[in-house]
Amino acid sequence: MYQKLTVLLVFFFCQYSFAQEGIPVYSDYLSDNYYLLHPSMAGAANCSKIRLTARKQWFDQEDAPALQTLSFNGRISDNAGAGIIVFNDKNGFHSQKGVKLTYAYHLMFSRDEVDLNQLSFGMSAGFIQSQLDQTSFLEPGQSDPSVDGTVILKEAYFNTDIGLSYNYLDFYAHATVKNAIESKRAIYSDYESDNLRKYMISAGYNFGNPKGLLWEPSVLYQQVEATNEKAIDLNLKVYKNIDFGRLWGGLSYRRSLEGAQFNDNGVIGTQKLQYITPIVGLNVNKFMFAYTYSQLSGAVQFDNGGYHQITLGIDLFCKPAKYSCNCPAIN
């Protein structure tokens, strides 16, 4: 049992590091917040958007991972958009805080005013501070030459994200490079990689009857360059217009493309990180509310609890729906 737990814990924290530098990539982008992942989506919609998210894992565990983000993006001219993201991410002794500023430019290739055919380019410049609290590493009377139990280590660095988006009628696609430049940090050791680069590609399609049910399957692929870690999300959302707004829900399945071996009573097994995430949301007038629940699946799990996330949103300065398409992220 201890062998199993140790190997899976190492596996889990390696997978968590997959998204640790910068804003971790969970499923909050499905709460009408693709801007969190792709800077090219700043100002792409017909409304300016404020989104506040709060995520908490393992409610019964002290210092469990928790994340809060606050973002705003909107148009600043006919072809340009801008945005800002602030975030606070904490995981045990490690925490990071940061701010990102975004500029995006949108090119229209439409044949007329109601056809959506938009190519967008975006770049975010971010300032991030990582912190490692060593003050509670050691018990009273203990010593370790590699740990100074009296300090809180801090290190700040600057980085950029670059990306592009293409929205054509009911179809959309995004490609983004996170942490595009190398950033020297040594908060854990002098041997930390300067390469935090991550590649993300997503695409989706909307179909159905806007007066009935609107379906949106999508996919997200992400890969870390330095470690070659890879994962894929398979998503399906359904929208339904109701008398006082729009009700929607969905299901997301995340799977890593690498596995970890574990020993179960002499039998060697392999398990890949897997999350199943149902999500439900409601838009009423200019307000949006969404709840997301993620459950780890597989033969070996760390607990029976799930990971809860709430998203609150406000749409501002909205223009009438312009395009004749099933495109909830734009119209």
ABEGO torsion letter per residue (X at the ends): XAAAAAAAAAAAAAAAAAAABEBBBBAAAABGAAAAABAAABGABABBBBBBBBBBBGAABBGBBBBBBBBBBBBABAABBBBBBBBBBBBEABBBBBBBBBBBBBBBABABAABBBBBBBBBBBBBBBBBBBAAAABBBGBBBAABBAABBBBBBBBBBBBBBBBBBEABBBBBBBBGABBBBBAAABAABBABABBBBBBBBBBBEBAABBBBBBBBBBBBBAAAGBBBBBBBBBBBBBBAAEBBBBBBBBBBBABBBBBBBGGBBBBBBBBBBBBBBBBBBEABBBBBBBBBBBEABBABABBBBBBBBBBBBGBBBBABBBBBAAAX
